[in-house]
Amino acid sequence: MPLQNHLSELERKHRALEREIQDTLNRPAADDMRLAELKRRKLQLKDEIARLRTSDTAVH
């Protein structure tokens, strides 16, 4: 899969996690463990996106 397609997919997943985090926060009894896991996954995606963008610009 070309790098740009991969980045687009990661960004889509990142946005989906953000929506899920917001939905969880809006519930009266938000599950703290679930929220922490969602935030951890979102941060991992953000880090991978940044790493790929940095490696892509270093190549060009």
Secondary structure, 3 states (H helix, E strand, C coil): CCHHHHHHHHHHHHHHHHHHHHHHHCCCCCCHHHHHHHHHHHHHHHHHHHHHHHHHHHHC
